[in-house]
Amino acid sequence: MSADISLAVSTAIFALRPHPDTGLSALWIPLVRRTRDPFENRWALPGGWVSADESLSDAAARNLLETTGVEPTYLEQLYAFGAVDRSPDRRVVSIVYWALVRPEQADAATDGDNVRWFLADDLPELAFDHNLIVEYALWRLRTKMEYSRIAHAFLGATFTLTELRQVHEAVLQRPLDPANFRRQVEPTLVATETLVTGGRHRPPRLYRYDESVRLVDNGPLTIATPRSTP
């Protein structure tokens, strides 16, 4: 017996923006208001159907641009969600991606009645199983922050060690000892000759990541799916 299964993509996008109460950097995520059933008027992750002539990563990037205007710095496949009852009107399997954008990219994104940024750790009840998807994406982001170079996606080409530590603190939601943090990350960075001047203290040096190392390594799949890594 055969069954019709629809294939969709969704994307959880994270950006660091000021918290409305504390002013400190916090994780935000854009959501799209559904304009039709099922779950009409409820917020959901941006996404849509996969066309027969496009790859999954191309579909994710296209749907993201069409719904939010976002072109992410970092886009990686997260997981496949395919519970039988996740959609009330048909059987839908969603390939979920997660993306990271810099503050200026987030500021340039669509923001209006049907697209709005929310604090990632304080979301309303979303359509389908999207609360679970965001929870899993947050767990993945915080886990990768502990051992990878993924913080680069939130920063510009160069940055100070303080800026890099603040990204880690915002994502992990805890303070980090500056000296220990410096010892841990400095071997993965390249020091530039540029100093940030104009402050009252010793001018900090700007660093950059070694561009010969990818943000994520998909092994043999890296060449086959170039859009999944920057």
C-alpha positions as CSV (number, residue, x, y, z in Angstrom):
1,M,0.0,0.0,0.0
2,S,1.4,3.4,-1.0
3,A,0.9,6.7,0.8
4,D,1.4,10.3,-0.4
5,I,4.0,12.1,1.5
6,S,4.7,15.8,1.0
7,L,8.3,17.1,1.4
8,A,8.9,20.5,3.0
9,V,11.8,22.5,4.4
10,S,11.8,24.8,7.4
11,T,14.6,26.9,8.9
12,A,15.4,28.0,12.4
13,I,17.4,31.2,12.1
14,F,19.3,32.7,15.1
15,A,20.7,36.2,15.5
16,L,22.1,38.0,18.5
17,R,20.2,41.2,19.3
18,P,19.8,43.2,22.5
19,H,17.4,41.8,25.2
20,P,14.5,44.3,25.7
21,D,14.9,44.2,29.5
22,T,18.7,43.8,30.1
23,G,20.1,45.3,26.9
24,L,22.6,42.3,26.8
25,S,22.9,40.2,23.7
26,A,20.4,37.4,23.5
27,L,19.3,34.9,20.9
28,W,16.4,35.9,18.7
29,I,14.6,34.0,16.0
30,P,12.2,35.2,13.2
31,L,8.8,33.6,12.9
32,V,6.2,33.8,10.2
33,R,2.5,34.1,10.9
34,R,0.5,31.5,9.0
35,T,-2.3,33.0,6.8
36,R,-4.2,29.8,6.2
37,D,-5.2,26.5,7.9
38,P,-3.9,24.4,9.5
39,F,-3.0,26.7,12.4
40,E,-4.1,29.9,10.8
41,N,-2.7,33.0,12.6
42,R,-0.3,31.0,14.6
43,W,3.4,31.7,14.4
44,A,5.7,29.2,12.7
45,L,9.2,28.7,11.4
46,P,9.8,30.0,7.8
47,G,9.7,27.3,5.2
48,G,7.8,25.8,2.3
49,W,7.6,23.0,-0.2
50,V,10.5,21.5,-2.0
51,S,10.3,21.8,-5.8
52,A,11.1,18.8,-7.9
53,D,14.1,20.5,-9.6
54,E,15.9,21.9,-6.6
55,S,18.1,20.5,-3.8
56,L,17.1,20.6,-0.2
57,S,19.6,23.3,0.7
58,D,18.5,25.4,-2.3
59,A,14.9,25.0,-1.2
60,A,15.8,26.1,2.3
61,A,17.7,29.1,1.1
62,R,14.9,30.1,-1.4
63,N,12.1,29.8,1.1
64,L,14.1,31.7,3.7
65,L,14.7,34.6,1.3
66,E,11.1,34.7,0.1
67,T,9.5,34.7,3.5
68,T,12.0,36.7,5.6
69,G,14.5,38.4,3.3
70,V,17.3,36.7,5.2
71,E,20.4,35.3,3.5
72,P,22.3,33.5,6.3
73,T,26.0,33.4,7.0
74,Y,25.7,29.8,8.2
75,L,23.2,27.2,7.0
76,E,23.3,23.6,8.0
77,Q,20.9,20.7,7.9
78,L,19.5,20.0,11.4
79,Y,17.2,17.0,11.4
80,A,14.3,15.4,9.6
81,F,10.9,15.6,11.4
82,G,8.4,13.2,10.1
83,A,6.0,12.1,12.9
84,V,2.8,10.7,11.3
85,D,0.5,13.2,13.0
86,R,2.7,16.3,12.9
87,S,0.4,17.9,10.3
88,P,-3.4,17.5,10.7
89,D,-4.3,17.6,7.1
90,R,-1.7,15.5,5.3
91,R,1.5,13.5,5.9
92,V,4.4,15.9,5.8
93,V,8.1,15.3,6.3
94,S,10.1,18.4,7.0
95,I,13.8,18.7,6.5
96,V,14.8,21.3,8.9
97,Y,17.8,23.6,8.6
98,W,19.3,26.0,11.0
99,A,20.9,29.3,10.2
100,L,23.0,32.0,11.9
101,V,23.0,35.6,10.9
102,R,25.0,38.7,12.0
103,P,23.1,41.6,13.6
104,E,23.2,43.8,10.5
105,Q,21.7,40.9,8.5
106,A,19.0,40.5,11.0
107,D,18.3,44.3,11.0
108,A,17.9,44.1,7.2
109,A,15.4,41.2,7.3
110,T,11.7,41.6,6.8
111,D,9.8,42.6,10.0
112,G,6.1,43.3,10.0
113,D,2.6,42.0,10.7
114,N,3.4,38.5,9.4
115,V,7.2,38.3,10.1
116,R,8.5,39.1,13.6
117,W,11.5,38.4,15.7
118,F,11.1,36.6,19.0
119,L,13.4,35.8,21.9
120,A,14.4,32.2,21.1
121,D,14.0,31.1,24.8
122,D,10.6,32.7,25.2
123,L,8.4,31.6,22.3
124,P,4.6,31.4,22.1
125,E,2.9,28.1,21.1
126,L,3.9,27.6,17.5
127,A,2.2,25.7,14.7
128,F,2.9,22.0,14.1
129,D,5.9,20.7,16.1
130,H,7.9,23.9,15.7
131,N,8.5,24.5,19.4
132,L,10.2,21.1,19.6
133,I,12.2,22.0,16.5
134,V,13.4,25.3,18.0
135,E,14.3,23.5,21.3
136,Y,16.4,21.0,19.4
137,A,18.1,23.7,17.3
138,L,19.0,25.6,20.4
139,W,20.5,22.5,22.0
140,R,22.5,21.8,18.8
141,L,23.8,25.4,18.7
142,R,24.8,25.5,22.3
143,T,26.5,22.1,22.0
144,K,28.5,23.1,18.9
145,M,29.5,26.4,20.6
146,E,31.5,24.3,23.1
147,Y,33.8,22.7,20.5
148,S,33.5,24.4,17.1
149,R,34.2,27.7,15.4
150,I,30.5,28.4,14.9
151,A,30.6,31.7,16.8
152,H,32.3,33.1,13.7
153,A,28.9,33.3,12.0
154,F,27.7,35.9,14.5
155,L,30.7,38.1,13.9
156,G,32.3,40.2,11.2
157,A,35.6,39.3,9.5
158,T,37.6,40.5,12.4
159,F,36.8,40.8,16.1
160,T,38.3,41.3,19.5
161,L,38.5,38.5,22.1
162,T,36.0,40.3,24.2
163,E,33.5,40.4,21.3
164,L,34.0,36.7,20.7
165,R,33.6,35.9,24.4
166,Q,30.4,37.9,24.6
167,V,29.0,35.8,21.7
168,H,29.8,32.6,23.6
169,E,28.3,34.0,26.8
170,A,25.1,35.1,25.1
171,V,24.5,31.7,23.4
172,L,25.5,29.6,26.4
173,Q,23.7,32.0,28.9
174,R,26.5,32.0,31.4
175,P,29.6,34.2,32.2
176,L,33.0,32.9,31.1
177,D,36.3,33.6,32.7
178,P,38.2,35.9,30.3
179,A,41.6,34.4,31.0
180,N,40.5,30.8,30.6
181,F,38.5,31.7,27.5
182,R,41.5,33.4,25.9
183,R,43.7,30.3,26.5
184,Q,41.0,28.0,24.9
185,V,40.3,30.0,21.8
186,E,43.6,31.8,20.9
187,P,45.1,28.7,19.3
188,T,42.3,28.7,16.7
189,L,42.6,32.4,15.8
190,V,44.9,34.5,13.7
191,A,46.0,37.8,15.2
192,T,46.0,40.7,12.9
193,E,48.2,43.8,13.1
194,T,45.2,46.1,13.8
195,L,44.4,47.5,17.2
196,V,41.1,49.0,18.3
197,T,41.9,52.6,19.4
198,G,39.8,55.2,21.1
199,G,39.2,53.5,24.4
200,R,40.4,54.4,27.9
201,H,42.4,51.1,28.3
202,R,45.0,49.2,26.4
203,P,43.8,48.9,22.8
204,P,42.6,45.4,22.1
205,R,43.9,43.5,19.1
206,L,41.6,42.3,16.3
207,Y,41.6,38.6,15.4
208,R,40.2,36.5,12.6
209,Y,39.5,32.9,12.1
210,D,41.7,30.7,9.9
211,E,39.7,30.8,6.7
212,S,41.3,27.5,5.5
213,V,39.2,25.7,8.1
214,R,35.4,25.3,7.4
215,L,32.8,26.3,9.9
216,V,31.4,22.8,9.6
217,D,32.9,19.7,8.0
218,N,30.5,17.4,6.2
219,G,33.3,15.1,4.9
220,P,32.5,13.7,1.5
221,L,29.2,15.6,1.5
222,T,30.9,19.0,1.6
223,I,31.5,19.0,-2.2
224,A,28.1,17.4,-3.0
225,T,26.1,20.0,-1.0
226,P,28.1,23.3,-1.2
227,R,25.1,25.5,-0.2
228,S,25.0,23.8,3.3
229,T,28.2,25.3,4.3
230,P,29.5,28.9,3.7
